[in-house]
Amino acid sequence: MFAFIEGKVQIISENLIAILCNGVGYEVNVSKKLNAQNNDNIRLYTQLIHKEDSMTLYGFATREEKTMFSTLTSTSGVGAKLAMEILSTYSINEIMHILFNKDISMLKKVPGMGLKKAEKLLFEIRDKIDKININIDISSSKPNDNESDVIKALISLGFSNNEAIKSLSKIENKENMSVEDLISLALRNLSSI
């Protein structure tokens, strides 16, 4: 309904702000990571969640955060509150890395995320994750040095960030492999995609 909202920040709490826009104050749920001060001019990309008894507006600093929120909430068992906790705990790059690598231990660090819920999320989101159109910043997604080199090499060969990370995530026991071996296996994975 609303693509974004732009205005002046009026009230701030931990995960809720009010934005004054053309004389109307909009209450927006935001990530705890949002860096806003009173009287700042701000633009938030928004998602309206409509339930039987309420309408809640969620705001995001970037389109990528909004896309990730939509993807997470479209997964069974993940509501808006848990999706916001995930976005408050990790950056988009970290979330993509966790999802591609099926890192349950990192996912369990999110408040409200138990083992079963983490396993279910990783299982159900696997098909959706390939369709997410988010460019990942390699330097902040925390792969080891060899993985970073492989991703950079695959990108230089014309593959996208997502394709490179997906192909690399399919390789098991990659910690002790050389860059050359990883590239070879990643290219094989890419040819089967």
N, C-alpha and C positions, 0 to 999 in steps of 0.2 A: 504494500500500500504506500509506504513512504520509502523512497530510495535512500535519502539521507536527510538530515536535519542540520541546519547551520544557525548558530546563534551565540548568545553570551551565557556563560556558565553562571548560575545564580546560587545554587545550593549543592554542596558536595558531601556525600557520606562515603563509607567504604566501597560500596558497589552501586551507588545510586546517585545520579545528578539531576538537577533541573536546568533546562536550557530555555532561556527567554528568546523567542523567535516571533517577531512581529506582534508583540503584545501578549503572546500566549506562552505560558510556562509548560514545557513538556518534561514529564518525569521519565527518565531513561535509565534502565539497568545497564551497567557497564562492567567491564573487566576490572579487577583490582589493580591491574597494571596501567590503566589509563592515567596519564600524567596531565591533569588539568587543575587549574586554580580558579578561584572566584574571579569573575569578570573577564576571563579569557574568552576570546572568540574561538569557536570550535566547530568542526564539521564531523558528524558521526554518521556512518552508514548504518541504516537501521533495519530491523526485522521486527514485525509486529506478530506477536503470538496471541491468538484469539482462543479463549476457552469458554465454556458455558457461562462461567460467573465472572470472567475478567478479560481485559485486554492489556497486555504488557508489551512495552516497547523496549527493545534491546538495542544498544548502540555499540559501534565498533570503530576503532581508529582507522582501520584499513578495509578495503574490499576483501582482502584475503581472509581476515578474521571473520567477516560476515559469511563468506563462503564456507569456511571451516565450521562455523556455528551451525549453518544450515545442514551441512553434511552430517555433523554429529547428532543433531536433533532428529534427523530423518532415520536414525538407527534405533531399532527397538531397544528400550530400556534406558535410553539417554534422553533426559528431558532438558529443558532450557537451563535449569539450575546447575545440573551436572556439567553441561556443555560450557557454561560460564566458568565453573570451577577449573575445568581443563584449560580454558583460555587464560585464566588468572594464574595458573601454575606454570605453564610452559608457553614459549613463543611458538609462532606458527611453524618455524623451521624445526624446532624440537618436537612438536606434535607430529609433523610429517615423518621425521626420523623414527619416532616411537612406533608409528603405525606401519611404516614400511618394514621395520625390523621386528615387528611384533614383540616389543619390549614390555612385557607384563610388569616387571619389577618397577619400571619408571612410571607406568600408568597407575599402579597401585598407590603411588605417592600423592595422587590427587585426592583431596578430602571428599569422602563419600563414595570412593571407588574401592570396592573389594575385589578379591581374586576372581570370583565367578562373574561379576559384572565386567571386569577388565577382559577376561577371556571371551565373553559374549560380544563385547564391543569389537575386539580385534577380529573375531570370526565374521561378524555381520558387516563390518565396514570394508572388508578386503576387496569386494567388487566395486565399491563406491570410490575407494581411494585412487584407483587408476583413472577415474574420470574427473577428479578434482583438478582444476586448472589453476594451480598455484605454483609460481616459480620459487624454488627453494634456494636460499643463499648457502652455498656449500660451506663457507667458512664458519657459519654459526650452527650448522646442524649436527655437529659433534661426531663426525666419522673420524676414524684414525687417519694417520698420514697416508698410508697406502690406499685407503678407500677414497680419500680426497683426490689423490693422483689419478685413480681409475675414473672417478666421476668427471674430472677435468678432461681426461683423454677421450672419454666417450662423447662429451659435449663438443670437443674439437672435431670429432668425426661426424657431427651433425645430429646427434641424439639430444633429446630434451633432458632437463634436470630430472624430471619425474621418471622418464624411461631409464636413465642411467642408474638412479637410486633403486628403482624397482628391480632391474636386472641384477644389481649388486646384492640386494637383499635376499635374493633366491640362492645365493652361494653360501653353503655351510662351511664351518671351520675356516673362515677366511683370515683369521688373525695371524696365522703362520705362513700365509702364501705370499709369494712375490707379486709385485705390481703386474708383471708380464702375465703370470698365471691368472691373476684376477681379471685382467682385461680380456684374456682369451675366453674364460668361462662366462664373463658378462656378455661378450659378443655372441656366444652360443645361446645364452638366455634371450638376448634381443632378437635373434633370428627365429626363435620359437614363439615370439609374442605376436 
